[in-house]
Amino acid sequence: MSDELKPWSVTASRITYEDRWIRVRSDDCVTADGTVIAPFHVLDYPDWINVVPVMPDGRVLLTREYRHGRREIIHGLVAGGVECGDSGNGDAAMAAARRELREETGYEASTFVKLLTSYPNAASHSNAVTSWLALGLSRAGEPRFDPRREGRAAVCGSCRHPRRPAVGRGHHAVDACRGSVCGGKLASQAVIRGLK
């Protein structure tokens, strides 16, 4: 048995569901060792972005929304999909980050720093997610949430103690924020000052 990884062969592929939000592709696959996997469902989503908007005092601006997939009201990062109109503005992921920040919080940022591009679930999703740090925030107006979403912008004021996070259901972004990005203030103000 070889230790070398090899891509699967696709012997057939068909779209089994499609609308404006998602496309389900069902592939018939054969692994390198000859195992047949059919069907293997792949979720084709547009690329996504998320934004960590940092207020001038170091607090993180979050959204608070009802998210039907979880059937909960949760705190989260500014996030959304890259849309067709974003591609005409140079870097489509950055354009989407700017648009989503303005829509979901009413804020604009003078500086966007790309943190990383990763894959939300590379096993079964075809898209990438790009994470951005947004600095130099200024209020530009009221949030304009999509009518299919109900939400509010909220400053992350509960992230006061990074070493003693209170863990709560449905607050995934707050917990991630506490663990790596903030504790009411960013963990490394020197890094942020260097980016300005």
C-alpha positions as CSV (number, residue, x, y, z in Angstrom):
1,M,0.0,0.0,0.0
2,S,1.4,3.4,-1.0
3,D,1.5,6.3,1.3
4,E,0.9,8.7,-1.6
5,L,-2.5,10.4,-1.6
6,K,-4.2,10.5,-5.0
7,P,-7.4,12.3,-6.0
8,W,-10.5,10.2,-6.6
9,S,-11.7,9.6,-10.2
10,V,-15.2,10.8,-11.1
11,T,-17.0,8.5,-13.4
12,A,-20.3,10.4,-13.5
13,S,-21.5,13.7,-12.1
14,R,-24.9,15.3,-12.1
15,I,-26.7,18.3,-10.5
16,T,-29.4,16.9,-8.2
17,Y,-30.6,20.2,-6.8
18,E,-30.0,23.8,-7.6
19,D,-31.4,27.2,-6.6
20,R,-29.9,30.7,-6.1
21,W,-28.3,29.7,-2.8
22,I,-26.9,26.2,-3.3
23,R,-26.2,23.6,-5.8
24,V,-26.0,19.9,-4.9
25,R,-23.6,17.9,-7.1
26,S,-23.8,14.1,-6.9
27,D,-20.6,12.4,-8.1
28,D,-19.9,8.8,-8.7
29,C,-16.3,8.3,-7.5
30,V,-13.6,5.7,-7.5
31,T,-10.8,6.0,-4.9
32,A,-7.2,5.3,-5.7
33,D,-7.5,1.7,-4.3
34,G,-10.6,1.0,-6.4
35,T,-13.4,1.6,-3.9
36,V,-16.5,2.9,-5.5
37,I,-18.3,5.7,-3.7
38,A,-21.6,6.6,-5.3
39,P,-23.1,8.9,-4.9
40,F,-20.9,11.4,-3.1
41,H,-22.8,14.7,-2.6
42,V,-20.9,17.9,-2.9
43,L,-22.4,21.2,-1.8
44,D,-21.5,24.0,-4.3
45,Y,-21.8,27.3,-2.5
46,P,-20.4,30.7,-3.5
47,D,-17.3,31.7,-1.7
48,W,-17.9,33.2,1.8
49,I,-16.2,35.9,3.8
50,N,-16.2,36.9,7.5
51,V,-15.0,40.1,9.1
52,V,-13.6,40.8,12.5
53,P,-14.4,44.6,12.8
54,V,-12.3,46.2,15.5
55,M,-13.6,49.4,17.2
56,P,-11.1,52.2,17.9
57,D,-11.1,51.1,21.6
58,G,-10.2,47.5,20.6
59,R,-13.6,46.0,21.1
60,V,-15.0,43.7,18.4
61,L,-18.2,44.6,16.6
62,L,-20.5,41.5,16.2
63,T,-23.9,40.8,14.8
64,R,-26.8,39.4,16.8
65,E,-29.1,37.5,14.5
66,Y,-31.8,34.8,14.4
67,R,-30.2,32.0,12.4
68,H,-32.7,29.5,11.2
69,G,-30.2,26.7,10.5
70,R,-29.5,26.6,14.3
71,R,-33.0,27.9,15.2
72,E,-31.3,30.3,17.7
73,I,-30.5,33.9,18.2
74,I,-26.7,34.0,18.2
75,H,-23.8,36.5,18.2
76,G,-21.5,36.1,15.2
77,L,-18.9,37.8,13.0
78,V,-20.0,39.9,10.1
79,A,-20.3,37.2,7.3
80,G,-21.8,36.6,4.0
81,G,-21.4,35.3,0.5
82,V,-19.4,36.7,-2.4
83,E,-21.9,37.9,-4.9
84,C,-21.6,38.4,-8.7
85,G,-21.5,42.2,-8.3
86,D,-18.5,41.9,-6.0
87,S,-16.2,40.6,-8.8
88,G,-16.3,43.9,-10.7
89,N,-14.6,45.7,-7.8
90,G,-11.1,44.1,-8.0
91,D,-10.7,41.6,-5.1
92,A,-14.2,40.1,-4.9
93,A,-13.7,38.7,-1.4
94,M,-12.6,42.2,-0.1
95,A,-15.5,43.9,-1.9
96,A,-17.9,41.4,-0.3
97,A,-16.2,42.1,3.1
98,R,-16.8,45.8,2.7
99,R,-20.3,45.4,1.5
100,E,-21.3,43.0,4.3
101,L,-19.7,45.2,7.0
102,R,-21.7,48.1,5.8
103,E,-25.0,46.1,5.4
104,E,-24.8,44.3,8.7
105,T,-23.4,47.0,11.0
106,G,-23.7,50.4,9.4
107,Y,-19.9,50.8,9.7
108,E,-17.2,51.2,7.1
109,A,-13.5,50.5,7.6
110,S,-10.5,52.4,6.3
111,T,-8.3,49.3,6.3
112,F,-9.0,45.6,5.6
113,V,-6.3,43.1,6.4
114,K,-6.6,39.6,4.9
115,L,-6.1,37.1,7.7
116,L,-6.5,33.8,5.8
117,T,-8.4,31.9,3.2
118,S,-9.6,28.5,4.2
119,Y,-12.3,25.9,3.4
120,P,-15.4,25.7,5.6
121,N,-15.8,21.9,5.0
122,A,-13.4,20.7,2.2
123,A,-14.8,17.2,2.6
124,S,-18.2,18.1,1.1
125,H,-18.2,21.9,0.2
126,S,-16.5,23.3,-2.9
127,N,-16.2,26.9,-1.6
128,A,-13.5,28.9,0.3
129,V,-14.0,31.4,3.1
130,T,-11.7,34.5,3.4
131,S,-11.4,36.1,6.9
132,W,-10.6,39.8,7.2
133,L,-9.6,42.2,10.0
134,A,-11.4,45.5,9.6
135,L,-9.7,48.6,11.2
136,G,-10.4,52.3,11.3
137,L,-14.2,51.9,11.7
138,S,-16.5,54.8,11.3
139,R,-20.3,54.9,11.4
140,A,-21.7,55.4,7.9
141,G,-25.4,54.9,8.6
142,E,-27.9,52.3,9.7
143,P,-27.5,48.5,9.1
144,R,-29.4,47.1,6.1
145,F,-30.0,43.5,6.9
146,D,-31.3,41.2,4.2
147,P,-35.1,40.8,4.6
148,R,-34.7,37.1,5.1
149,R,-32.6,37.8,8.2
150,E,-33.4,39.6,11.3
151,G,-30.5,41.1,13.2
152,R,-28.7,43.8,15.0
153,A,-25.1,45.0,15.4
154,A,-23.6,44.7,18.9
155,V,-20.2,45.7,20.4
156,C,-18.5,42.7,22.0
157,G,-18.6,44.0,25.5
158,S,-18.9,40.6,27.1
159,C,-15.4,39.6,26.1
160,R,-13.7,41.1,29.2
161,H,-11.7,38.2,30.5
162,P,-9.8,36.2,27.8
163,R,-8.5,33.7,30.4
164,R,-11.9,33.0,31.9
165,P,-14.4,32.9,29.0
166,A,-18.0,32.2,29.9
167,V,-19.2,29.5,27.5
168,G,-22.7,29.8,26.3
169,R,-24.8,28.0,23.7
170,G,-25.1,29.7,20.3
171,H,-22.3,32.2,20.8
172,H,-19.7,30.5,18.6
173,A,-18.1,33.7,17.4
174,V,-18.0,35.2,20.8
175,D,-16.2,32.2,22.1
176,A,-13.8,32.2,19.2
177,C,-13.3,35.9,19.8
178,R,-12.5,35.4,23.4
179,G,-10.1,32.6,22.7
180,S,-8.0,34.2,20.0
181,V,-8.9,37.7,19.0
182,C,-10.2,39.7,22.0
183,G,-10.9,39.9,25.6
184,G,-12.8,43.1,25.3
185,K,-9.6,44.4,23.7
186,L,-7.5,42.6,21.1
187,A,-4.9,40.2,22.5
188,S,-2.1,42.0,20.8
189,Q,-2.6,45.8,20.5
190,A,1.0,46.1,19.2
191,V,0.1,44.0,16.2
192,I,-2.9,46.2,15.5
193,R,-0.9,49.4,15.9
194,G,1.6,48.0,13.4
195,L,-1.2,47.5,10.8
196,K,-2.6,51.0,11.0
